[in-house]
Amino acid sequence: MAKSEIGWRKVTEEGVKMQINARLRGGEWTFLEREKRFDQWEVIKDPALEDWQELLDGVRRRIPRGLYPPTEEKKILQRMRELFPDEDIS
């Protein structure tokens, strides 16, 4: 299995650029954020739907290369449906 981290960048509503990192540990995904390279990573307690969608996209791109098993996509989709029952998640 590959390095169990997926990272991306996003801009907050205030216009601050943030680095986001999702790490798979013990079968659970943990989301972390920091503003600059040498800042400390801080845990995101309730990741937004957009963060889960970025994670899902990253996992989907890595499945064909054999970096994640196809079951990981199903696990993430199931977790997203649990956390966001009112959203249309496919």
N, C-alpha and C positions, 0 to 999 in steps of 0.2 A: 504494500500500500504506500501511497505517496505521503509526502509531508501533509499532515492533516490541518493545514491552515489555508484559508482563502482570504485574500485582501482586496480592497478597493478604496476609492476615494469618493467623498460626497461633500456637498456644500450645504451648510445649515441655513435655516431661514434668515439668520442674522448675517449671512455671507461669509461665515468662517469655514475654511477648508479643513476637513477632517479625514484622517486615515482610519479606516475600519478594518478589523481583522476578525474572522470567525475561526475558532479552533475546535476541533473534534477531540474530546477527551472522554473516555469511558462511555462512548455512545451518545454523548450529549454535546450540542453545539453551544459554545460560549462566545458572545460578541464583545469585542473590546474596541476602544477608540482612543485616539490621541490627536493633538493638533499638529505638533511638529515632530521631527525625527527623534529628537533626544528627550521628548516628554515621556512620562510614565504612561503605560497603557492603563486605562480605566475600564472596568466592566460596565457594559450597558445592561441594566437590569431588565428592562422591557424593550427589546429591539422592535423597531417599527416594521410594518409590513414590507416596506421598501427594502429594508436590510435583509429580511428573509428571502425576498425575491432575488436580490443580488447573490445571496448564497446559493439559492437554487440554480440560478444561471451558471454560476461557477462550477457547481457539481456536475450539471448537465454537460458542460464543455469538457470536463475531465473524464467522464465515464467512457467515451469511445477510445480514449488513450489508455484505458485500464488503470487509471489512477484511483478511481472509486468504483465500488460495485454498483450495479443498477439498483439494488435494494436501498441504497442511501437516498436516492431521489424520492423513492416512495416514503421513506421515513420522514424526510423533510416536508413533503406535501401533507402527510398526515398531521405532523406537528403544527403546520401553518393552519390547517383546518380547525384544529383544536383551539389555537390562540385567536383566530380571526373567523369565527363562525358566520358572520354576516357578509363576508367578502366572497366573491366568486374566484376560487382558486383552482387553476387547472394546470 
